[in-house]
Amino acid sequence: MGMTPSDGLIMPSRSGSIDPAVMIHLMEKHHMSPEQLSTLINSESGMKGISGISSDIHEIEEAAADGHHRALLAHKAYCYQVRKNIGAYVAAMGGIDVLAFTGDVGETSATVRSLACQGLEFMGIKLDEEKNRNVGSIENFVIISADDSPVTIIVVANDDERLVAWETLRAIERNALLQAANAEELPIPVEISAHHAHLSQADVEKLFGPGHQLTPMHELSQPGQFACQEQVHLVGPKGRIAKVRVLGPTRKETQVEIAMTEQFKLGVQPPIRQSGDLAGTPGVTLEGPYGTSVIERGVICAQRHIHMTPEDAMRFHVRDNYVVRVRIEGERQLIFGDVVVRVNPAFRLAMHIDTDEGNAGNIQTGMLGYIEEIQSRH
């Protein structure tokens, strides 16, 4: 919702998003105080303010059916805003799989659901009007999309109390884990991971010749992984990065990891991802001494992460895919958020950050980090 619940859609009694100049106008021309403005946008606006009769969607729909002009305006404005926001999020997300209606209005107003979906067939949102009209009591969810709709439209039963209880239990557990972890601060070795490439065997042969095998140069901290003698050049739409180290062993699919500042040099915009999560990532051209290889996807900025064994995870009171904050002490002490914990028996304890992040904190390989907080669990 932004900074406060008053942002976003028109709500029963809240204004939703408005031009900030409206507030200035009300202060200058109508001499309203901050307290009066707060009351206005939180308690006397939205559907209640537009209709002039109620904040209840059913009372507004009844009045609109009887020809009440302001009730009809409130209803039309609300449905228009819902439809416009659906379109905005479809654009921002590059398409959607599911459109869900929930809460008092979403669960109980077939008219709002119908008008919100009206004209969105070109986005793959096709409502079955009969299913929509016949939604009764909902235990979990009900599908109301047409059978041939690319996007599934559902009505979901809302249960605020259960969600609050669930999140409270998670917060209690998180606090207990933190207290246990903080009773004894356990250090994590930090390593700077420079840009590098993981190659498939097919790309190894394209770049270095038929039958070529990667040549180990030295072992890395993670068991079984090694830096290779081989290097490649990366070529993007805008520029190139020379002499990027290849890491072994070969993988099923080629993956290139670069720092955020290097994306501008290449002219690509890779997402921040965990290793191996390559869906929707940009590609690049790789040059080797024998030839070139054009990969359609595989360039990422690596999500900062910690490798742990299951025994390490028990000591740190975390699990695989937990997201934590890590404090690294030094001349420019920093706390890194969004650090993913990765647990595997084959791992060795180490936190990996890229060169940009290392430079920001004057961090060098061998420094120590300490888990400050568990941000979330996946």
Secondary structure, DSSP 8 states (H G I E B T S, - for coil): -TTSTTSSS--SSS--S--HHHHHHHHHHH---HHHHHHHHHHS-HHHHHHSS-S-HHHHHHHHHTT-HHHHHHHHHHHHHHHHHHHHHHHHHTS-SEEEE-HHHHHH-HHHHHHHHTT-GGGT--B-HHHHHT----SSEEE-B-TT-SSEEEEE---HHHHHHHHHHHHHHHHHHHHHHHTS---EEEEEE--EEEEEHHHHHHHH-TT----EEEE-SSTT-EEEEEEEEEE-SS-EEEEEEEEEEEESS-EEE--TTHHHHHT----EE-TT--TT---EEEE-SS-EEEESS-EEEE--EEEE-HHHHHHHT--TT-EEEEEE-STT-EEEEEEEEEE-TT--SEEEEEHHHHHHTT--TT-EEEEEEEEE--
